[in-house]
Every structure is written in structure tokens, then in C-alpha cells.
Amino acid sequence: MTLQREKWQLPQGCQLNLHSSVNAMTPGTIGPVKEESAGTFQVKSENSKTIWNTEEVPEGFEYDDTWDPREQPEYEILFKQRVGTEDVFFGMSRKDHSTACCEDIVIKIKLPETKSSDITLDVQDKALDLRTPKKKLLLHLPYCVDSKNGKARFLSEEETLEVTLRVLREFDFINFG
């Protein structure tokens, strides 16, 4: 019985670089040889004077004006859970004390010497923008929220605006279902 060595050929367009053992097996040497072309840069937007696409600008950036002299109000971010007796006493659900198990974000913003009619509030999925004649706040939220179904109330005795927003997470129906 004799062993014969099989002869094989590389596919057309492929080449094997055997100058050294380091260069022999790299991701760049596998597959067909890529031809380098003198690429031309093309603008993908409709307006040729734009520098970037609107998808490249982070959400809420349009409100971030660093030259605005109004000061930022004091605010507090709280996380809220809905728990029942089976959660508190028996621990029957999968909820724990972390923010990952919270359903709502409550933002309390102190606005002294402000009337409720002077407040402009804009809530996006990841940002909250608040404007008054004396204060401004652009707050990037820690989680995506349901911007269309939030609640806001102004507590005039405490001079505080309380905004409650539902947290949207991809797998909440599994974790809390």
C-alpha cells in the first residue's frame, strides 16, 4: 500500500502568502484577493451641503444649547415599582430592589418662583427638556421611556414639578409577565 500525496490548486484569484509563518495565516490572506480601487466619496443625503445625516445626531441634542444663561434647576430621579404582598412578604415574583425591576421613573424638579403656566415640557424617548423663564433642564434619561403616556403635575405648595414616565424595556413582558 502506497500513500499518494494529493495535489490541490488554489481557486482562481486566490494567492497564498508564505513569506513567514506569521504572515501565512491571517484573516487578510483567506479568500479571494480584493482589488483596491480609488474610491470616490459620495454624499448620501439629499442636501449636498450637510455635514452629517440626521441619524448620526443623538436624540435630544437639538435642545442642548450651552450658551443659554438660564441656570439648571435642582432635580431628583427616583425609580418606582409596583409591588404587592406576595412580593414584599413572600418574594414570589422575580422582582428585586434594583432599578432593573422598576416600572416607572419619577423626576422631581424644584422650580421656585415659577407658575405652572410658565413651564414648557418636552419628553422624548431618551430625553426630557424643561424650559421656564428662569431655568432650563435637558436631562438624558437612564432608560427609554414611553414619551406619549407620561404624567406631570405641578405641586404649587412645594414649587416642584413631578414627572412620572413608564420605562420601556425589550424583555419586560418576560420578566414581569
Backbone as CSV, one residue per row, in Angstrom:
resi,resn,N_x,N_y,N_z,CA_x,CA_y,CA_z,C_x,C_y,C_z
1,MET,0.832,-1.154,0.000,0.000,0.000,0.000,0.887,1.230,0.000
2,THR,0.630,2.098,-0.919,1.413,3.316,-1.016,0.494,4.506,-0.805
3,LEU,1.011,5.467,-0.128,0.261,6.696,0.091,0.616,7.683,-0.998
4,GLN,-0.358,8.251,-1.582,-0.107,9.255,-2.605,-0.474,10.620,-2.039
5,ARG,0.337,11.524,-2.357,0.090,12.897,-1.940,-0.874,13.547,-2.929
6,GLU,-1.951,14.105,-2.394,-2.917,14.757,-3.274,-2.388,16.115,-3.699
7,LYS,-2.594,16.427,-4.929,-2.220,17.747,-5.429,-3.484,18.593,-5.450
8,TRP,-3.368,19.790,-4.966,-4.505,20.685,-4.960,-4.074,22.045,-5.457
9,GLN,-5.016,22.762,-5.965,-4.740,24.082,-6.503,-5.638,25.100,-5.809
10,LEU,-5.137,26.307,-5.690,-5.943,27.394,-5.142,-6.962,27.839,-6.176
11,PRO,-8.124,28.247,-5.732,-9.100,28.781,-6.693,-8.538,30.006,-7.402
12,GLN,-9.077,30.252,-8.563,-8.596,31.369,-9.357,-8.830,32.679,-8.606
13,GLY,-7.831,33.534,-8.566,-7.917,34.813,-7.876,-7.390,34.768,-6.460
14,CYS,-7.090,33.565,-5.924,-6.553,33.433,-4.575,-5.049,33.260,-4.653
15,GLN,-4.391,33.751,-3.660,-2.965,33.531,-3.590,-2.587,33.243,-2.152
16,LEU,-1.521,32.508,-1.978,-1.073,32.109,-0.667,0.218,32.841,-0.373
17,ASN,0.266,33.544,0.745,1.433,34.327,1.114,2.225,33.520,2.138
18,LEU,3.378,32.991,1.751,4.166,32.136,2.628,5.520,32.754,2.959
19,HIS,5.610,34.055,3.094,6.895,34.690,3.382,7.377,34.359,4.784
20,SER,6.482,34.279,5.743,6.855,33.884,7.097,5.669,33.195,7.734
21,SER,5.915,32.522,8.835,4.819,31.811,9.485,3.803,32.778,10.078
22,VAL,4.232,33.977,10.424,3.312,34.958,10.979,2.366,35.461,9.900
23,ASN,2.893,35.688,8.704,2.065,36.215,7.629,1.230,35.148,6.955
24,ALA,1.515,33.869,7.198,0.848,32.815,6.452,-0.633,32.725,6.768
25,MET,-1.042,32.840,7.995,-2.442,32.652,8.349,-2.996,33.875,9.070
26,THR,-3.417,34.824,8.324,-4.101,35.980,8.881,-5.455,36.101,8.195
27,PRO,-6.372,36.811,8.768,-7.667,36.960,8.119,-7.562,37.612,6.739
28,GLY,-6.519,38.385,6.513,-6.362,39.046,5.223,-5.913,38.124,4.119
29,THR,-5.363,36.965,4.452,-4.878,36.042,3.420,-5.904,34.984,3.059
30,ILE,-7.027,34.951,3.727,-8.052,33.963,3.445,-9.006,34.528,2.406
31,GLY,-9.364,33.736,1.424,-10.340,34.144,0.428,-9.699,34.789,-0.776
32,PRO,-10.533,35.256,-1.695,-10.005,35.858,-2.913,-9.334,37.201,-2.632
33,VAL,-8.394,37.553,-3.481,-7.674,38.809,-3.337,-8.610,39.949,-3.696
34,LYS,-8.676,40.915,-2.818,-9.548,42.062,-3.054,-8.772,43.124,-3.822
35,GLU,-9.418,43.623,-4.841,-8.794,44.676,-5.629,-9.052,46.012,-4.967
36,GLU,-8.002,46.783,-4.804,-8.160,48.117,-4.228,-8.515,49.078,-5.337
37,SER,-9.539,49.855,-5.096,-9.956,50.825,-6.095,-9.836,52.219,-5.499
38,ALA,-9.620,53.155,-6.343,-9.579,54.546,-5.914,-11.018,54.967,-5.700
39,GLY,-11.513,54.783,-4.472,-12.913,55.038,-4.155,-13.252,56.514,-4.242
40,THR,-14.480,56.763,-4.581,-14.960,58.136,-4.625,-15.917,58.327,-3.466
41,PHE,-15.863,59.448,-2.834,-16.717,59.761,-1.707,-18.024,60.313,-2.234
42,GLN,-19.118,59.717,-1.760,-20.427,60.178,-2.193,-21.234,60.599,-0.978
43,VAL,-21.908,61.705,-1.088,-22.782,62.177,-0.024,-24.116,61.466,-0.179
44,LYS,-24.598,60.864,0.918,-25.819,60.074,0.857,-27.076,60.895,1.121
45,SER,-26.927,62.111,1.556,-28.117,62.895,1.877,-28.604,63.657,0.651
46,GLU,-29.825,64.156,0.777,-30.410,64.900,-0.332,-29.729,66.252,-0.504
47,ASN,-29.372,66.875,0.611,-28.740,68.184,0.567,-27.232,68.005,0.585
48,SER,-26.555,68.450,-0.441,-25.109,68.218,-0.543,-24.310,69.094,0.419
49,LYS,-24.947,70.084,1.081,-24.225,70.954,1.999,-24.235,70.440,3.438
50,THR,-24.942,69.361,3.715,-24.980,68.832,5.068,-23.682,68.108,5.396
51,ILE,-23.299,68.189,6.643,-22.060,67.561,7.092,-22.334,66.149,7.579
52,TRP,-23.492,65.915,8.232,-23.830,64.590,8.764,-25.302,64.318,8.518
53,ASN,-25.643,63.066,8.613,-27.042,62.660,8.479,-27.767,62.896,9.792
54,THR,-29.065,63.008,9.744,-29.838,63.229,10.966,-29.794,62.014,11.880
55,GLU,-29.547,60.810,11.325,-29.443,59.610,12.156,-28.185,59.621,13.018
56,GLU,-27.166,60.386,12.632,-25.909,60.432,13.367,-25.954,61.369,14.576
57,VAL,-26.944,62.234,14.646,-27.062,63.190,15.741,-27.827,62.527,16.878
58,PRO,-27.293,62.527,18.098,-28.006,61.877,19.204,-29.318,62.580,19.515
59,GLU,-30.286,61.794,20.000,-31.610,62.325,20.312,-31.517,63.317,21.463
60,GLY,-32.202,64.433,21.333,-32.180,65.456,22.364,-31.079,66.473,22.174
61,PHE,-30.180,66.256,21.237,-29.065,67.161,21.032,-29.527,68.521,20.515
62,GLU,-30.659,68.542,19.818,-31.145,69.803,19.261,-31.538,70.798,20.342
63,TYR,-31.753,70.322,21.573,-32.135,71.212,22.663,-30.937,71.669,23.492
64,ASP,-29.791,71.055,23.281,-28.627,71.324,24.120,-27.935,72.598,23.644
65,ASP,-28.262,73.703,24.250,-27.623,74.965,23.902,-26.771,75.421,25.082
66,THR,-25.485,75.354,24.924,-24.564,75.673,26.020,-24.473,77.168,26.276
67,TRP,-24.966,77.962,25.360,-24.856,79.418,25.519,-26.058,80.017,26.231
68,ASP,-27.009,79.210,26.611,-28.192,79.700,27.314,-27.794,80.079,28.746
69,PRO,-28.038,81.341,29.178,-27.587,81.760,30.509,-28.469,81.274,31.657
70,ARG,-29.617,80.662,31.358,-30.502,80.210,32.437,-29.841,79.073,33.214
71,GLU,-30.085,79.068,34.514,-29.460,78.040,35.344,-30.286,76.760,35.353
72,GLN,-29.631,75.672,35.713,-30.280,74.373,35.783,-30.933,74.201,37.149
73,PRO,-32.189,73.786,37.174,-32.852,73.607,38.477,-32.368,72.327,39.172
74,GLU,-32.631,72.261,40.458,-32.336,71.037,41.207,-33.359,69.981,40.803
75,TYR,-32.902,68.758,40.638,-33.816,67.682,40.284,-33.377,66.391,40.958
76,GLU,-34.312,65.465,41.011,-34.068,64.177,41.639,-34.749,63.109,40.790
77,ILE,-34.031,62.026,40.501,-34.588,60.912,39.736,-34.853,59.764,40.704
78,LEU,-36.097,59.313,40.733,-36.500,58.201,41.592,-37.050,57.076,40.720
79,PHE,-36.877,55.859,41.182,-37.406,54.703,40.465,-38.541,54.103,41.280
80,LYS,-39.598,53.680,40.584,-40.818,53.258,41.255,-41.205,51.853,40.794
81,GLN,-41.553,51.016,41.775,-42.020,49.660,41.493,-43.453,49.500,41.966
82,ARG,-44.187,48.641,41.292,-45.498,48.247,41.775,-45.339,46.869,42.401
83,VAL,-45.510,46.806,43.708,-45.357,45.534,44.409,-46.610,45.242,45.225
84,GLY,-46.855,43.976,45.437,-47.977,43.540,46.256,-47.456,42.767,47.456
85,THR,-48.377,42.225,48.217,-47.971,41.476,49.406,-47.178,40.229,49.055
86,GLU,-47.473,39.628,47.899,-46.714,38.437,47.510,-45.260,38.772,47.193
87,ASP,-44.997,40.023,46.792,-43.619,40.451,46.536,-42.903,40.797,47.840
88,VAL,-43.575,41.537,48.699,-42.943,42.044,49.913,-42.720,40.939,50.941
89,PHE,-43.754,40.147,51.217,-43.660,39.168,52.299,-43.171,37.795,51.852
90,PHE,-43.587,37.366,50.670,-43.270,36.017,50.245,-42.173,35.944,49.189
91,GLY,-41.903,37.040,48.498,-40.887,37.035,47.443,-41.238,36.106,46.297
92,MET,-42.515,36.053,45.937,-42.979,35.104,44.930,-42.676,35.541,43.503
93,SER,-42.499,36.810,43.260,-42.196,37.258,41.902,-40.684,37.352,41.720
94,ARG,-40.292,37.671,40.522,-38.861,37.779,40.227,-38.312,39.174,40.492
95,LYS,-39.063,40.015,41.139,-38.625,41.391,41.377,-37.607,41.447,42.508
96,ASP,-36.647,42.355,42.356,-35.704,42.634,43.433,-35.670,44.145,43.650
97,HIS,-34.719,44.617,44.438,-34.680,46.038,44.794,-33.919,46.894,43.792
98,SER,-33.418,46.318,42.714,-32.608,47.083,41.765,-33.490,47.909,40.832
99,THR,-32.859,48.840,40.124,-33.598,49.666,39.170,-34.017,48.866,37.951
100,ALA,-33.431,47.690,37.736,-33.813,46.857,36.600,-35.237,46.325,36.744
101,CYS,-35.771,46.298,37.946,-37.123,45.793,38.186,-38.150,46.907,38.352
102,CYS,-37.758,48.141,38.131,-38.682,49.266,38.295,-39.473,49.491,37.010
103,GLU,-40.729,49.851,37.165,-41.596,50.094,36.017,-41.660,51.568,35.629
104,ASP,-41.433,52.475,36.583,-41.594,53.904,36.320,-40.362,54.679,36.788
105,ILE,-40.137,55.810,36.122,-39.148,56.790,36.563,-39.918,58.026,37.004
106,VAL,-39.617,58.520,38.190,-40.241,59.744,38.697,-39.146,60.796,38.800
107,ILE,-39.337,61.922,38.134,-38.369,63.016,38.152,-39.020,64.183,38.867
108,LYS,-38.402,64.594,39.972,-38.897,65.740,40.744,-37.964,66.908,40.487
109,ILE,-38.532,67.999,39.952,-37.750,69.176,39.577,-38.229,70.345,40.413
110,LYS,-37.315,70.961,41.156,-37.660,72.110,42.001,-37.616,73.375,41.146
111,LEU,-38.734,74.080,41.126,-38.871,75.302,40.334,-39.397,76.427,41.209
112,PRO,-38.541,77.034,42.027,-39.017,78.122,42.887,-39.403,79.351,42.061
113,GLU,-40.408,80.054,42.563,-40.907,81.289,41.950,-41.341,81.074,40.499
114,THR,-41.987,79.935,40.239,-42.445,79.608,38.892,-43.922,79.243,38.941
115,LYS,-44.675,79.725,37.953,-46.080,79.354,37.820,-46.174,78.182,36.848
116,SER,-47.204,77.384,36.986,-47.361,76.227,36.112,-47.566,76.636,34.650
117,SER,-48.107,77.822,34.420,-48.327,78.287,33.046,-47.021,78.676,32.347
118,ASP,-45.933,78.892,33.108,-44.648,79.274,32.518,-43.788,78.069,32.131
119,ILE,-44.236,76.872,32.439,-43.424,75.678,32.223,-43.683,75.107,30.833
120,THR,-42.594,74.840,30.105,-42.657,74.131,28.832,-41.914,72.819,29.014
121,LEU,-42.590,71.709,28.772,-42.016,70.388,28.990,-42.113,69.576,27.709
122,ASP,-40.991,68.995,27.286,-40.952,68.138,26.103,-40.253,66.840,26.498
123,VAL,-40.951,65.732,26.334,-40.389,64.427,26.697,-40.200,63.614,25.427
124,GLN,-38.980,63.151,25.218,-38.648,62.239,24.122,-38.388,60.859,24.726
125,ASP,-38.045,59.889,23.897,-37.814,58.531,24.393,-36.629,58.443,25.344
126,LYS,-35.586,59.247,25.120,-34.392,59.185,25.971,-34.017,60.530,26.579
127,ALA,-34.857,61.542,26.443,-34.500,62.873,26.953,-35.732,63.608,27.448
128,LEU,-35.510,64.461,28.451,-36.544,65.337,28.992,-36.016,66.760,28.883
129,ASP,-36.806,67.638,28.295,-36.409,69.034,28.123,-37.430,69.915,28.821
130,LEU,-36.967,70.703,29.798,-37.836,71.590,30.566,-37.318,73.014,30.417
131,ARG,-38.228,73.953,30.134,-37.867,75.366,29.994,-38.843,76.223,30.787
132,THR,-38.295,77.164,31.523,-39.074,78.210,32.185,-38.349,79.524,31.900
133,PRO,-38.936,80.664,32.248,-38.225,81.919,32.009,-36.892,82.026,32.755
134,LYS,-36.763,81.347,33.901,-35.528,81.469,34.688,-34.652,80.220,34.671
135,LYS,-35.214,79.070,34.350,-34.467,77.809,34.430,-34.621,77.010,33.156
136,LYS,-33.626,76.127,32.916,-33.709,75.174,31.810,-33.052,73.880,32.244
137,LEU,-33.588,72.766,31.738,-33.048,71.455,32.082,-33.164,70.550,30.873
138,LEU,-32.035,70.024,30.435,-32.009,68.969,29.426,-31.456,67.743,30.121
139,LEU,-32.293,66.756,30.306,-31.926,65.582,31.074,-31.985,64.357,30.184
140,HIS,-30.847,63.691,30.023,-30.804,62.429,29.292,-31.196,61.324,30.262
141,LEU,-32.230,60.604,29.924,-32.815,59.620,30.833,-32.023,58.315,30.823
142,PRO,-31.976,57.614,31.955,-31.186,56.381,32.024,-31.803,55.206,31.261
143,TYR,-33.107,55.232,30.990,-33.788,54.183,30.243,-34.695,54.815,29.208
144,CYS,-35.051,54.071,28.179,-36.065,54.532,27.231,-37.409,54.561,27.951
145,VAL,-38.186,55.590,27.659,-39.480,55.748,28.319,-40.580,55.876,27.277
146,ASP,-41.805,55.672,27.730,-42.983,55.875,26.888,-43.306,57.364,26.922
147,SER,-42.848,58.088,25.930,-42.958,59.551,25.947,-44.387,60.037,25.697
148,LYS,-45.244,59.200,25.186,-46.605,59.629,24.866,-47.588,59.425,26.023
149,ASN,-47.231,58.616,27.016,-48.180,58.292,28.085,-47.634,58.602,29.474
150,GLY,-46.929,59.689,29.620,-46.432,60.076,30.932,-47.407,60.973,31.661
151,LYS,-47.103,61.235,32.930,-47.929,62.138,33.744,-47.031,63.205,34.339
152,ALA,-47.526,64.434,34.378,-46.803,65.530,35.015,-47.792,66.312,35.864
153,ARG,-47.337,66.683,37.064,-48.174,67.525,37.917,-47.272,68.514,38.642
154,PHE,-47.790,69.720,38.797,-47.048,70.777,39.473,-47.609,70.940,40.878
155,LEU,-46.764,70.734,41.867,-47.157,70.893,43.264,-46.797,72.323,43.682
156,SER,-47.784,73.199,43.686,-47.510,74.623,43.915,-47.033,74.905,45.337
157,GLU,-47.466,74.116,46.324,-47.018,74.338,47.707,-45.516,74.064,47.849
158,GLU,-45.058,73.030,47.166,-43.646,72.659,47.241,-42.811,73.279,46.127
159,GLU,-43.472,73.929,45.161,-42.837,74.509,43.977,-42.007,73.459,43.242
160,THR,-42.638,72.309,43.017,-41.964,71.168,42.404,-42.819,70.605,41.278
161,LEU,-42.173,70.287,40.178,-42.819,69.587,39.077,-42.455,68.112,39.202
162,GLU,-43.459,67.265,39.190,-43.252,65.822,39.327,-43.681,65.152,38.025
163,VAL,-42.724,64.525,37.335,-42.976,63.872,36.050,-42.814,62.372,36.248
164,THR,-43.845,61.593,35.902,-43.801,60.135,36.010,-43.859,59.550,34.607
165,LEU,-42.846,58.735,34.284,-42.736,58.148,32.946,-42.595,56.635,33.054
166,ARG,-43.285,55.908,32.190,-43.205,54.447,32.156,-41.923,54.031,31.423
167,VAL,-41.163,53.133,32.033,-39.924,52.628,31.442,-40.279,51.577,30.399
168,LEU,-39.633,51.674,29.235,-39.820,50.683,28.173,-38.547,49.856,28.058
169,ARG,-38.694,48.557,28.299,-37.565,47.641,28.120,-38.009,46.538,27.183
170,GLU,-37.038,45.971,26.494,-37.362,44.994,25.458,-37.984,43.717,26.024
171,PHE,-37.493,43.234,27.162,-37.946,41.949,27.673,-38.768,42.069,28.954
172,ASP,-39.448,43.174,29.168,-40.274,43.329,30.363,-41.443,42.342,30.391
173,PHE,-41.950,41.964,29.233,-43.059,41.017,29.223,-42.617,39.641,29.730
174,ILE,-41.348,39.330,29.644,-40.830,38.066,30.186,-40.554,38.212,31.681
175,ASN,-39.897,39.301,32.066,-39.505,39.479,33.455,-40.673,39.733,34.388
176,PHE,-41.683,40.481,33.931,-42.768,40.877,34.810,-44.121,40.340,34.372
177,GLY,-44.139,39.430,33.402,-45.418,38.943,32.852,-46.135,37.979,33.732
